[in-house]
Amino acid sequence: MLLFEAHKHETSEVAHKAIVSIAFSPDGSTIATGGRDGTVLVRDADGNVASLLERGPKVLPVYSVGFQSNGTALVIGRAFGWMIYKQAGEKWGEFTSKSSSVTSLAVLSDQLIAIGTGDRTKASGGWFELWDTIKDRKAPRPFSEPNGVRVIAASPKNKLVAWATGHRKVRVWDITTPAPIDFPQERDCPAIALSTDGSMLAAAGDWNAKIYDLKTKRERVVLKGHKGQVLSVAFSPDGSTVVTGSFDSTVRLWDTATGKERANYQWDIGVVHCVTYAPDGFRLAAGGDSGRVVVWDTE
């Protein structure tokens, strides 16, 4: 059941050209969305909309948005830089910002942010690194990626982070260990996800997605059914379901144990660039080319 559809009654001042990143706050009451046009909007449960970043003369797509654990700090990653916004009362204000060719980022803890640099669409030299927000500096052991980092995912409770490179490879790293584990791919991965418990990796590739068991380091199932490239993936909080969004304008839910399709949705949002579960596991949100975000009940 559709619970919310943005912009049906909103003005153009609080609209994206296309939504390419999305995140729920830890308590599920707030949704942040990043646009291809460089805008960032935050919506709360009362329907209030805050515009953190507005369109500028130069288009800087917002590839990643993610809340820190207390929900009052939002990390934003876009081409040529990343920043942290903090909330004080009803107001959001910029706390810090850094300049680099950011392709993706993920919040690993309130202290650590995982950052990828390079180019999201072609081979270009880059890095995967952790940034210590308390010490305001790079953490030890960055990884050079000759073909750049495309996307990043994190499982904060397990100190796991994963990134897809421009060399058809996904790397999964327990940051307490010396080196990541590599999962070769047949094609470049436009989206990856880690399960909350750190046991599974999902990697999108062309018209399907694969789920890997991280303990055995083996492929578990292949999710087949989309009629276009899979552009986004996310696990349910309990790990029983994975959601995918595609160029075919559909959102599909899959059983992670069997790979069978559980549900198929086609909201009026165009190509689906981003999907996410609410922390309660009962709601999903998606954003697409139309610039609208939809939230629906999974029951």
C-alpha positions as CSV (number, residue, x, y, z in Angstrom):
1,M,0.0,0.0,0.0
2,L,1.4,3.4,-1.0
3,L,1.8,5.5,2.1
4,F,3.5,8.7,0.7
5,E,4.3,10.2,-2.6
6,A,6.3,13.4,-2.7
7,H,5.5,16.4,-4.7
8,K,1.8,15.7,-5.3
9,H,1.0,18.8,-3.3
10,E,4.5,20.4,-3.1
11,T,5.9,23.4,-4.9
12,S,8.8,23.3,-7.4
13,E,11.1,24.8,-4.8
14,V,11.2,21.4,-3.0
15,A,11.6,19.2,-6.0
16,H,14.5,17.2,-7.5
17,K,15.1,16.7,-11.2
18,A,15.9,13.0,-10.4
19,I,16.5,11.2,-7.2
20,V,19.8,9.2,-7.1
21,S,20.3,8.6,-3.3
22,I,17.9,8.0,-0.4
23,A,18.1,7.2,3.3
24,F,15.9,6.8,6.4
25,S,17.0,8.3,9.7
26,P,17.7,5.7,12.4
27,D,14.3,6.1,14.0
28,G,12.5,6.0,10.6
29,S,10.8,9.3,11.0
30,T,12.9,11.3,8.4
31,I,13.9,10.7,4.8
32,A,16.8,12.3,3.1
33,T,17.0,12.4,-0.7
34,G,19.8,13.5,-3.0
35,G,19.2,14.6,-6.6
36,R,21.1,14.4,-9.8
37,D,20.8,18.2,-9.9
38,G,22.8,18.6,-6.7
39,T,19.8,19.2,-4.4
40,V,19.3,17.6,-0.9
41,L,15.9,17.5,0.8
42,V,15.0,16.2,4.2
43,R,11.4,15.3,5.0
44,D,10.0,14.6,8.5
45,A,7.0,12.7,9.7
46,D,4.9,15.9,9.8
47,G,5.4,16.6,6.2
48,N,7.9,19.4,6.7
49,V,10.6,19.7,4.0
50,A,14.1,21.2,4.6
51,S,16.3,22.0,1.6
52,L,19.9,21.5,2.6
53,L,21.5,22.0,-0.8
54,E,19.9,23.9,-3.7
55,R,20.7,23.8,-7.4
56,G,23.8,25.7,-8.4
57,P,25.3,26.9,-11.7
58,K,27.3,23.7,-11.8
59,V,25.5,20.3,-11.6
60,L,27.0,18.2,-8.8
61,P,25.0,15.0,-8.4
62,V,24.5,13.8,-4.8
63,Y,25.5,10.2,-5.1
64,S,25.1,9.3,-1.4
65,V,23.2,10.4,1.7
66,G,23.4,8.7,5.1
67,F,22.5,9.5,8.7
68,Q,24.7,9.0,11.7
69,S,23.3,6.9,14.5
70,N,21.7,9.7,16.5
71,G,19.8,10.9,13.5
72,T,20.8,14.6,13.9
73,A,23.8,14.5,11.5
74,L,23.5,13.8,7.8
75,V,26.5,12.9,5.6
76,I,26.3,13.9,2.0
77,G,28.5,12.8,-0.8
78,R,28.6,14.4,-4.3
79,A,31.0,14.9,-7.1
80,F,33.9,17.1,-6.0
81,G,33.1,16.9,-2.3
82,W,31.4,15.6,0.8
83,M,29.9,17.3,3.8
84,I,28.2,16.8,7.2
85,Y,25.1,18.7,8.1
86,K,23.9,18.8,11.7
87,Q,20.4,19.5,13.0
88,A,19.7,21.9,15.8
89,G,16.0,22.1,16.6
90,E,14.2,22.4,13.2
91,K,17.3,23.8,11.4
92,W,20.0,22.0,9.5
93,G,23.4,23.6,9.1
94,E,26.7,22.7,7.5
95,F,29.1,21.4,10.0
96,T,32.1,20.4,7.9
97,S,33.0,19.8,4.2
98,K,35.9,18.3,2.2
99,S,36.8,18.6,-1.4
100,S,37.5,15.4,-3.4
101,S,36.1,13.6,-6.4
102,V,33.6,11.5,-4.3
103,T,31.8,8.7,-6.1
104,S,30.1,7.2,-3.0
105,L,30.2,7.2,0.7
106,A,28.7,5.3,3.7
107,V,28.5,5.9,7.4
108,L,30.4,3.2,9.3
109,S,30.1,4.8,12.7
110,D,29.6,8.2,14.2
111,Q,33.4,8.6,14.0
112,L,34.2,6.8,10.6
113,I,32.9,7.6,7.1
114,A,33.9,5.3,4.2
115,I,34.6,7.3,1.1
116,G,35.3,6.3,-2.5
117,T,36.9,8.5,-5.2
118,G,37.3,8.1,-8.9
119,D,34.6,8.1,-11.6
120,R,31.3,6.3,-11.4
121,T,31.0,5.6,-15.2
122,K,34.5,5.0,-16.5
123,A,37.9,3.7,-15.4
124,S,39.7,6.5,-13.5
125,G,42.2,6.3,-10.7
126,G,40.8,6.6,-7.2
127,W,40.9,5.5,-3.6
128,F,38.9,3.8,-0.9
129,E,39.5,5.4,2.5
130,L,38.1,5.9,5.9
131,W,37.7,9.4,7.3
132,D,37.9,10.0,11.1
133,T,35.4,12.8,11.8
134,I,36.6,13.3,15.4
135,K,40.3,13.7,14.5
136,D,39.3,15.3,11.2
137,R,41.8,13.3,9.1
138,K,42.1,10.2,7.1
139,A,42.2,6.9,9.1
140,P,45.2,4.6,8.4
141,R,45.3,2.0,5.6
142,P,43.6,3.6,2.5
143,F,43.4,1.4,-0.6
144,S,44.5,2.6,-4.0
145,E,42.0,1.7,-6.8
146,P,43.6,2.2,-10.2
147,N,40.1,2.0,-11.8
148,G,38.3,4.0,-9.1
149,V,35.5,3.2,-6.7
150,R,32.0,3.1,-8.0
151,V,29.8,2.5,-5.0
152,I,30.1,1.7,-1.2
153,A,28.0,-0.1,1.4
154,A,28.5,-0.6,5.1
155,S,27.3,-2.9,7.9
156,P,28.2,-0.7,10.9
157,K,27.4,-3.3,13.7
158,N,29.9,-5.7,12.2
159,K,32.6,-3.1,11.2
160,L,32.2,-4.3,7.6
161,V,32.4,-2.1,4.5
162,A,32.2,-3.1,0.8
163,W,33.1,-1.2,-2.3
164,A,32.7,-2.0,-6.0
165,T,35.7,-1.0,-8.2
166,G,35.9,0.0,-11.9
167,H,37.7,-3.3,-12.5
168,R,34.6,-5.6,-12.1
169,K,35.3,-6.5,-8.5
170,V,33.6,-6.0,-5.2
171,R,35.8,-5.9,-2.1
172,V,34.5,-6.6,1.4
173,W,36.6,-5.5,4.4
174,D,36.4,-6.1,8.1
175,I,38.2,-3.0,9.2
176,T,39.7,-4.8,12.1
177,T,41.6,-7.1,9.7
178,P,44.6,-6.2,7.3
179,A,43.0,-6.7,3.9
180,P,39.6,-7.1,2.1
181,I,38.2,-10.1,0.5
182,D,37.6,-9.8,-3.3
183,F,34.5,-11.0,-5.2
184,P,35.1,-10.9,-9.0
185,Q,32.2,-9.8,-11.1
186,E,31.3,-10.4,-14.8
187,R,30.3,-6.7,-15.2
188,D,30.7,-3.4,-13.3
189,C,28.4,-3.1,-10.3
190,P,26.3,0.0,-10.1
191,A,24.9,-1.0,-6.7
192,I,25.9,-3.2,-3.7
193,A,24.5,-3.8,-0.2
194,L,25.5,-5.6,3.0
195,S,23.0,-7.3,5.2
196,T,22.6,-5.8,8.7
197,D,24.1,-8.9,10.4
198,G,27.1,-8.9,8.0
199,S,26.5,-12.3,6.6
200,M,25.5,-11.4,3.0
201,L,26.6,-9.2,0.1
202,A,24.3,-8.2,-2.7
203,A,25.8,-7.0,-6.0
204,A,23.9,-5.7,-9.0
205,G,25.0,-6.6,-12.4
206,D,23.2,-5.9,-15.7
207,W,19.6,-7.3,-15.5
208,N,20.1,-9.3,-12.3
209,A,21.7,-9.2,-8.9
210,K,23.7,-11.8,-7.0
211,I,23.7,-12.6,-3.3
212,Y,26.9,-14.0,-1.7
213,D,27.4,-15.8,1.6
214,L,30.3,-13.9,3.2
215,K,31.2,-16.8,5.5
216,T,31.7,-19.3,2.8
217,K,32.7,-16.6,0.2
218,R,30.3,-18.3,-2.3
219,E,27.4,-17.2,-4.5
220,R,24.1,-18.1,-2.8
221,V,21.5,-17.1,-5.4
222,V,21.0,-15.0,-8.6
223,L,18.0,-12.7,-8.7
224,K,16.5,-12.9,-12.2
225,G,13.4,-11.1,-13.5
226,H,14.1,-7.5,-14.3
227,K,13.8,-6.3,-17.9
228,G,16.5,-3.6,-17.5
229,Q,19.7,-3.0,-15.6
230,V,19.5,-3.2,-11.8
231,L,20.6,0.1,-10.4
232,S,19.9,-0.2,-6.6
233,V,19.8,-2.9,-3.9
234,A,19.0,-3.0,-0.2
235,F,18.5,-5.7,2.4
236,S,15.6,-5.8,4.8
237,P,16.8,-5.3,8.5
238,D,16.2,-9.0,9.3
239,G,18.0,-10.2,6.1
240,S,15.2,-12.3,4.8
241,T,14.4,-10.1,1.8
242,V,16.4,-8.0,-0.6
243,V,14.9,-5.2,-2.7
244,T,16.1,-4.1,-6.1
245,G,15.3,-1.1,-8.3
246,S,15.8,-1.1,-12.0
247,F,16.0,0.8,-15.3
248,D,12.7,-1.1,-16.2
249,S,11.0,1.2,-13.6
250,T,10.1,-1.6,-11.3
251,V,10.9,-2.4,-7.7
252,R,11.1,-6.1,-6.8
253,L,11.4,-8.0,-3.5
254,W,13.2,-11.3,-3.3
255,D,13.6,-14.1,-0.9
256,T,17.4,-14.1,0.1
257,A,17.3,-17.9,0.8
258,T,15.7,-19.1,-2.4
259,G,16.0,-16.2,-4.9
260,K,12.3,-16.3,-5.6
261,E,10.5,-13.0,-6.3
262,R,8.1,-12.0,-3.5
263,A,6.6,-8.8,-4.9
264,N,6.7,-6.5,-7.9
265,Y,5.9,-2.8,-7.8
266,Q,5.8,-0.2,-10.5
267,W,5.3,3.3,-9.0
268,D,5.1,6.4,-11.2
269,I,8.7,7.5,-10.6
270,G,10.4,6.4,-13.8
271,V,13.8,4.6,-13.7
272,V,14.5,3.6,-10.1
273,H,17.9,4.8,-9.0
274,C,17.7,4.2,-5.2
275,V,15.8,2.0,-2.8
276,T,15.9,1.6,1.0
277,Y,14.2,-0.1,3.9
278,A,13.0,1.8,7.0
279,P,14.7,0.5,10.2
280,D,11.4,-1.1,11.3
281,G,11.4,-3.3,8.2
282,F,7.8,-2.6,7.4
283,R,8.3,0.3,5.0
284,L,10.2,0.8,1.8
285,A,11.2,4.0,0.0
286,A,12.3,4.5,-3.6
287,G,13.4,7.4,-5.8
288,G,13.6,7.8,-9.5
289,D,13.9,9.9,-12.7
290,S,10.7,11.7,-12.0
291,G,12.2,13.4,-9.0
292,R,9.6,11.9,-6.7
293,V,10.1,9.7,-3.7
294,V,7.5,7.1,-2.7
295,V,7.1,5.2,0.6
296,W,5.0,2.1,0.9
297,D,4.0,-0.6,3.4
298,T,5.5,-4.0,2.7
299,E,2.6,-5.9,4.3
